[in-house]
Amino acid sequence: MASNGVAKESKEARSLFERIDFPSIPKEAGRKIAQLEQEFIRAEVEQLRRSVPLLQPIYEKRNALINTPELQDADFWPRVFSNAPGEIDHYILPSDAAIIGETLKNLTVERFEVDKNGNGEPRSVRLTFEFQTGEANRFFENAKLVKDFYWRKEVTKTAKGKRRTWEGLVSEPVRINWKEGMDPTKGLLDAAVDLAEAEKKHGGDRKKLPEYEKLVKKVAEVEADALTGGEDEEADDEDIGATSPAGVSFFAFFGYRGKDVSAEKSKEAEKEEEERWAKIAKGEKVEDDEEDEDDEDDDDIEEEDDLEDAEIFPDGEDLAVAIAEDLWPGALKYYVQSYELAEDLDSDFDIDDVDDDEFDEEDADKEDEEERPRKKARN
């Protein structure tokens, strides 16, 4: 009797959603859908690959225009970033916007693994940021920051033998030589670079490196502050009340790594996938990918991804893609729109409503200092 009671209680504890038997896609139809989706992906990648050599001379012409004194004096790239789409804008804190506004001279995006004949992986991207130097840059010493993102693929199996395929961008941390007291990442970026350099120097299990422990601890502290709303005594006054989905400065983006998938491992996975889809096209039987989110075999996959706890900018891939596929090709549009927005604001502003006594010489000096496009503080 007791066992029946437990069984009844267990059944009642299950939600209505869990007890309803929903119809599922027929297995054969699911295979055909997956095959068609794969064909769409391949066609889109091929289209992107072919566009690279076609667009290259046009981008070079645009870059020459952007680097003319006329547009450089007009803060071309700071204006583009100040009017960036939400996918980029919400990662930029007011203090980040101040750095970009004062120092950014140029940005270029390259599909660097595609050659002049249009061969290679087009989803890999190189972002090159160029900055003011010397006294014109009070934040850091670097004249240029180059961040490479490599498209990689990985095929793994759970303990039950189910296939899982991952693909995405991986990268190496890039150090920024911050001037004293000017690091908005509060040491996170330096810690990420230190770990990457220690791995190359010592090899072996990264978890045993003191740099790994230091970085994981620092990441945990930042995440805890973001969840609890903890106040950072060193935080810039402009950032009070401002938030980012990443929980850190935009410049922590340069520390993004992604999964630990080498070029060799990725090539093996690509070959395996090619052979698998070739069999599917012929109607031959293949292993099914694991799609059950409730699979209890997650642990054996997570053990191999020890970089997850040491990732300082989890959304690095999303931000890189947004810059490469939206901000970069649409730069001229965003630049022009930055002036249109200013004109709209001017048209809504009536100078007669301002008391002359409230606009003194001190206000005029402040206005001169804030000529560059700045990001509005978020509430």
C-alpha positions in Angstrom: 0.0 0.0 0.0 2.8 2.4 0.9 4.5 1.8 -2.4 1.2 2.5 -4.3 0.8 5.8 -2.4 4.3 6.9 -3.3 3.7 6.1 -6.9 0.4 8.1 -6.9 2.1 11.0 -5.1 4.9 10.9 -7.7 2.5 11.0 -10.6 0.5 13.9 -9.1 3.8 15.8 -8.6 4.4 15.8 -12.3 3.1 18.9 -14.1 0.2 18.7 -16.6 2.7 19.6 -19.4 4.8 16.6 -18.5 1.9 14.2 -18.5 0.5 15.2 -21.9 1.7 13.2 -24.9 2.4 15.7 -27.6 2.7 14.4 -31.2 6.2 14.5 -32.6 7.6 15.0 -36.1 7.7 11.7 -38.0 11.3 10.4 -38.0 11.7 10.3 -41.7 10.2 13.8 -42.2 12.6 15.0 -39.5 15.5 13.6 -41.5 14.3 15.4 -44.7 13.9 18.7 -42.8 17.3 18.4 -41.3 18.8 17.7 -44.7 17.1 20.6 -46.3 18.2 23.0 -43.5 21.8 21.8 -44.1 21.5 22.6 -47.8 20.3 26.1 -47.0 23.3 26.6 -44.6 25.7 25.4 -47.2 24.3 27.7 -49.8 24.4 30.7 -47.5 28.1 29.9 -46.6 29.0 29.6 -50.3 27.2 32.9 -51.0 29.2 34.6 -48.3 32.4 33.0 -49.5 31.9 34.3 -53.1 31.0 37.8 -51.9 34.3 38.3 -50.1 36.5 39.0 -53.2 33.6 41.0 -54.8 33.2 43.3 -51.9 36.9 43.7 -51.0 37.7 46.6 -53.5 34.5 48.4 -52.4 35.5 48.2 -48.8 39.0 49.4 -49.6 37.5 52.4 -51.4 35.2 53.1 -48.4 38.2 52.8 -46.0 40.1 55.4 -48.0 37.2 57.8 -47.7 36.8 57.2 -44.0 40.5 58.0 -43.4 40.4 61.3 -45.2 41.0 64.3 -42.8 37.5 65.4 -43.3 35.8 62.3 -41.9 38.5 61.7 -39.3 38.0 65.1 -37.9 34.2 64.4 -37.9 34.8 61.3 -35.6 33.5 58.8 -38.2 33.8 55.6 -36.1 32.9 57.1 -32.8 29.7 58.3 -34.4 29.0 54.9 -35.9 29.4 53.3 -32.5 27.3 55.9 -30.8 24.5 55.0 -33.2 25.1 51.2 -33.2 22.2 48.7 -33.3 21.0 47.3 -30.0 22.9 44.0 -30.5 26.1 46.1 -30.0 25.0 49.1 -28.2 23.8 47.3 -25.0 27.3 46.0 -24.4 28.8 49.5 -24.4 28.8 51.2 -21.0 29.0 55.0 -20.8 32.6 54.7 -19.7 33.3 52.5 -22.7 31.7 55.0 -25.0 34.0 57.7 -23.5 37.0 55.6 -24.5 35.7 54.9 -28.0 34.7 58.5 -28.5 38.1 59.9 -27.6 40.4 57.3 -29.1 38.9 55.2 -31.9 40.3 56.1 -35.4 39.4 53.2 -37.5 37.9 49.7 -37.7 38.3 47.0 -40.3 36.7 43.6 -40.6 38.3 40.9 -42.7 37.2 37.4 -43.7 40.9 36.5 -43.4 40.7 32.8 -44.2 39.2 33.5 -47.6 41.9 34.0 -50.3 41.6 36.3 -53.4 40.1 33.4 -55.4 37.2 33.0 -52.9 38.5 29.8 -51.3 38.5 29.2 -47.5 36.2 29.6 -44.5 34.2 32.8 -44.7 32.8 32.7 -41.2 36.2 33.4 -39.6 36.7 37.1 -39.0 39.5 39.5 -38.0 38.5 42.7 -36.3 41.2 45.4 -36.3 40.7 48.5 -34.1 43.1 51.5 -34.6 43.4 54.1 -31.9 45.0 57.5 -31.0 48.3 57.2 -29.3 50.5 59.1 -26.9 48.9 62.0 -25.1 45.9 61.8 -27.3 45.0 58.5 -25.6 44.8 58.7 -21.8 43.5 55.2 -21.5 46.0 52.7 -23.0 49.2 52.5 -25.0 48.1 50.2 -27.9 47.9 51.9 -31.4 46.1 48.8 -32.7 44.2 45.8 -31.4 43.7 42.8 -33.6 41.2 40.2 -32.6 40.9 37.0 -34.7 37.9 34.7 -34.6 38.2 31.3 -36.1 35.1 29.2 -37.1 35.5 25.8 -35.6 33.4 22.6 -35.4 33.4 19.8 -32.8 31.7 16.4 -32.8 31.5 14.6 -29.5 29.6 11.7 -28.0 27.8 11.2 -24.7 28.3 8.2 -22.5 25.3 6.6 -24.2 27.0 7.1 -27.6 24.7 10.0 -28.8 26.4 12.4 -31.2 26.5 16.1 -30.5 27.8 18.7 -32.9 29.0 22.2 -31.9 30.2 24.9 -34.2 31.0 28.5 -33.6 33.8 31.1 -33.2 36.9 30.6 -31.0 39.6 33.2 -30.3 42.7 34.1 -28.2 42.7 36.8 -25.6 44.3 40.1 -26.7 46.2 42.2 -24.1 45.5 45.9 -23.7 48.3 47.9 -22.1 46.2 50.1 -19.9 47.6 53.2 -18.3 47.5 53.3 -14.5 44.0 53.3 -13.1 42.3 53.2 -16.5 41.4 49.5 -16.9 37.5 49.3 -17.1 37.7 45.5 -16.9 39.3 45.7 -13.4 42.0 43.2 -14.2 39.8 40.6 -15.9 41.3 41.0 -19.3 44.9 40.8 -17.9 44.0 37.6 -16.0 42.5 36.0 -19.2 45.7 36.8 -21.2 47.9 35.6 -18.4 46.1 32.2 -18.4 46.4 31.9 -22.2 50.1 32.7 -22.0 50.7 30.2 -19.2 49.0 27.5 -21.1 51.3 28.0 -24.1 54.3 28.1 -21.8 53.6 25.1 -19.5 51.0 23.0 -21.4 49.2 20.2 -19.6 46.0 20.6 -17.5 45.1 24.2 -17.4 43.1 23.7 -14.2 46.3 23.0 -12.3 47.7 26.4 -13.3 47.6 29.2 -10.6 46.5 31.6 -13.4 43.4 29.4 -14.0 42.4 29.5 -10.3 43.0 33.3 -10.2 40.8 33.9 -13.3 38.0 31.6 -12.3 37.8 33.4 -8.9 37.8 36.8 -10.5 35.0 35.8 -13.0 32.9 34.4 -10.1 33.3 37.7 -8.2 32.2 39.7 -11.2 29.2 37.4 -11.8 28.3 37.7 -8.1 28.4 41.5 -8.2 26.2 41.5 -11.3 23.6 39.3 -9.6 23.5 41.0 -6.3 24.0 44.5 -7.6 27.2 44.9 -5.6 28.8 48.3 -5.8 32.3 48.6 -7.2 34.2 51.4 -5.4 36.4 51.8 -8.5 33.4 52.0 -10.9 33.2 55.0 -13.1 30.5 57.5 -11.9 29.0 57.4 -15.4 28.4 53.6 -15.1 26.3 53.8 -12.0 22.9 52.4 -12.9 24.2 51.2 -16.3 24.1 47.5 -17.1 25.5 45.2 -19.8 24.3 41.7 -20.7 28.0 40.6 -20.3 28.1 42.2 -16.8 31.5 43.8 -17.7 33.1 46.4 -19.8 32.9 46.2 -23.6 36.7 45.9 -23.6 36.5 42.5 -21.8 35.4 41.4 -25.3 39.0 41.2 -26.2 39.4 38.4 -23.7 36.8 36.1 -25.3 38.0 32.6 -26.0 35.0 30.3 -26.7 35.4 26.5 -26.8 38.8 24.9 -26.8 38.7 23.4 -30.3 41.9 23.3 -32.3 42.1 23.6 -36.1 43.1 19.9 -36.4 40.1 18.8 -34.3 37.8 21.0 -36.3 39.0 19.6 -39.6 38.3 16.1 -38.4 34.8 17.1 -37.4 34.3 18.7 -40.8 35.3 15.5 -42.5 33.1 13.4 -40.3 30.1 15.7 -41.0 30.7 15.7 -44.8 30.7 11.9 -44.8 27.6 11.8 -42.6 25.6 14.2 -44.8 26.8 12.3 -48.0 25.2 9.2 -46.5 22.0 11.0 -45.6 21.8 12.3 -49.2 22.0 8.7 -50.4 19.3 7.6 -48.0 21.7 5.5 -45.9 21.3 5.1 -42.2 23.4 7.3 -39.9 23.8 8.0 -36.2 21.2 10.5 -34.9 22.2 13.7 -33.1 21.2 13.8 -29.5 18.3 16.3 -29.1 17.0 15.3 -25.7 17.8 18.2 -23.4 17.0 16.0 -20.4 19.8 13.6 -21.2 21.8 12.7 -18.1 25.0 12.6 -20.0 25.7 16.3 -20.0 28.5 15.9 -17.4 30.9 14.0 -19.7 30.6 16.9 -22.2 31.1 19.7 -19.7 34.2 18.1 -18.3 36.0 18.7 -21.6 34.9 22.4 -21.6 36.8 23.7 -18.6 37.1 27.1 -20.3 33.5 27.9 -19.5 34.3 28.8 -15.9 37.2 31.0 -17.2 35.3 32.8 -19.9 35.2 36.6 -19.2 32.9 37.6 -22.0 30.4 34.7 -22.8 28.6 36.7 -25.5 31.8 37.3 -27.5 30.7 35.3 -30.5 27.4 37.2 -30.7 29.1 40.6 -30.5 31.7 39.6 -33.1 29.0 38.5 -35.5 27.0 41.7 -34.9 30.0 43.9 -35.7 31.0 41.9 -38.7 27.6 41.4 -40.3 25.8 44.6 -39.2 28.0 47.5 -38.0 30.8 46.9 -40.5 28.7 46.7 -43.8 26.3 49.4 -42.5 28.9 51.9 -41.2 28.0 54.6 -43.7 24.3 54.3 -42.9 24.9 54.5 -39.1 27.3 57.5 -39.6 24.6 59.5 -41.6 21.9 58.5 -39.1 24.0 59.9 -36.2 23.5 63.4 -37.8 19.9 62.8 -38.6 19.3 62.0 -34.9 21.1 65.2 -33.9 18.9 67.2 -36.3 15.7 65.6 -34.9 16.8 66.5 -31.4 17.6 70.1 -32.5 14.2 70.5 -34.1 12.5 69.5 -30.8 14.6 72.0 -28.8 13.3 75.6 -28.5 16.1 78.0 -27.5 13.4 80.5 -26.3 12.5 78.1 -23.5 16.0 78.4 -22.0 16.6 81.0 -19.3 19.7 83.1 -20.3 20.8 83.1 -16.6 21.0 79.3 -16.7 23.4 79.2 -19.7 26.6 80.7 -18.3 30.2 80.5 -19.4 30.7 77.4 -17.3 28.0 75.6 -19.3 29.6 76.7 -22.5 33.0 75.2 -21.4 31.3 71.9 -20.6 29.7 71.8 -24.0 33.1 72.3 -25.7 34.5 69.4 -23.7 31.7 67.1 -24.7 31.7 67.8 -28.5 32.5 64.2 -29.3 29.5 61.8 -29.6 29.0 60.2 -26.2 26.6 57.5 -25.0 23.7 58.5 -22.9 23.8 57.1 -19.4 21.2 54.4 -18.9 18.7 54.6 -16.1 
